[in-house]
Amino acid sequence: MYRLIKENESELRLEKESGLREKLEASGWGEHDSLWLYEVNGIVVGCADVTADGSHVEVHWISILPSERGKGYGRLFVESMTLGYKNGFIFGDALPKAAPFWKSIGAEIYAQPGGGLQPFELRL
């Protein structure tokens, strides 16, 4: 499990978190490779579950607290997940409400009939 910490406007720090992952997995969360928390000024404002291999990152889900949306945290969160993946891609399935976020950061959205989950891909 990883914790992305934003100390101030210019400092982001990524820490490996021990112990918390086991507690979350025991409750059914964090069933994939990596659960990430995004912390700003000591408060967790977002979380994500991702699977990463040498060439791509699959986003199972990502969430930012509603009160913290629109502040650029989602974009920074995605950028931090992709460090070291210069020639790869991110992919996943977006809820219809989340598709505009992915599109705003350059992802291609593949619309599906019926308005359900929308597959996306973002080249790095």
C-alpha positions in Angstrom: 0.0 0.0 0.0 1.2 3.5 -0.8 0.5 6.8 0.7 0.9 10.0 -1.5 1.4 13.0 0.8 1.1 16.6 -0.3 2.9 18.6 2.3 2.5 22.0 0.5 2.1 23.4 -3.0 5.4 22.1 -4.2 6.1 18.9 -2.2 4.6 15.5 -2.9 6.0 12.5 -1.1 5.2 8.8 -1.8 5.6 6.4 1.2 5.2 2.7 1.5 2.6 2.1 4.2 2.8 -1.1 6.3 0.1 -2.7 8.4 -2.8 -0.7 7.0 -3.0 -2.8 3.9 -3.6 -6.0 5.8 -6.4 -4.4 7.8 -8.1 -3.1 4.6 -7.7 -6.4 2.8 -9.2 -8.3 5.7 -12.3 -6.0 5.3 -12.5 -6.7 1.5 -10.7 -3.6 0.3 -7.4 -3.6 -1.6 -7.9 -6.9 -3.4 -5.6 -5.9 -6.2 -1.8 -5.2 -6.3 -1.8 -1.8 -4.7 -4.1 0.4 -2.7 -3.0 4.1 -2.7 -4.1 6.8 -0.3 -3.7 10.5 -1.2 -3.1 12.7 1.8 -3.1 16.5 1.9 -2.1 18.3 5.1 -2.6 15.1 7.2 -6.1 14.4 5.8 -6.8 11.5 3.4 -8.6 13.1 0.4 -8.5 10.3 -2.0 -7.8 6.6 -2.6 -7.3 4.3 -5.5 -6.8 0.6 -6.3 -4.5 -0.2 -9.2 -2.6 -3.1 -10.7 0.7 -2.2 -12.3 3.2 -4.2 -14.4 6.2 -3.1 -16.4 4.3 -1.4 -19.2 0.9 -0.3 -17.9 -1.3 0.7 -15.0 -4.8 -0.6 -14.6 -7.0 1.6 -12.5 -9.7 -0.5 -10.7 -11.1 2.6 -9.1 -10.0 6.0 -7.9 -12.0 8.4 -5.7 -11.4 11.9 -4.4 -13.6 13.2 -1.6 -16.4 15.3 -3.1 -15.4 18.4 -1.0 -11.8 18.1 -2.5 -12.7 17.7 -6.2 -11.8 20.4 -8.7 -8.5 21.2 -6.9 -6.2 19.2 -9.2 -5.8 16.3 -6.7 -7.1 13.7 -9.1 -4.7 14.7 -11.8 -1.8 14.7 -9.4 -2.9 11.3 -8.0 -2.9 9.8 -11.5 0.5 11.4 -12.4 2.0 9.9 -9.2 0.7 6.4 -10.2 2.5 6.6 -13.6 6.0 7.5 -12.4 8.3 5.2 -14.2 5.8 4.3 -17.0 7.0 6.7 -19.7 6.0 4.6 -22.7 3.1 2.7 -21.3 -0.5 3.4 -20.7 -3.3 3.5 -18.1 -6.6 1.8 -18.7 -9.7 1.0 -16.8 -13.5 1.5 -16.8 -15.0 4.8 -15.8 -18.4 5.5 -14.4 -20.3 7.9 -16.7 -19.8 10.7 -14.2 -16.0 10.1 -14.1 -15.5 10.0 -17.9 -15.2 13.8 -18.2 -12.3 13.7 -15.6 -10.4 11.0 -17.6 -11.1 12.9 -20.9 -9.8 16.1 -19.3 -6.4 14.5 -18.6 -6.1 13.1 -22.1 -7.6 9.7 -22.0 -9.6 8.3 -24.9 -13.0 7.2 -23.8 -14.7 4.3 -25.6 -18.5 5.0 -25.2 -20.6 1.9 -24.6 -24.3 1.5 -25.5 -26.6 1.7 -22.5 -24.5 4.3 -20.6 -22.8 1.8 -18.3 -19.1 1.7 -17.5 -17.0 3.4 -20.2 -13.6 1.9 -21.0 -10.7 4.4 -21.2 -7.1 4.4 -22.2 -4.4 7.1 -21.5 -1.1 6.8 -23.3 1.9 8.0 -21.3 
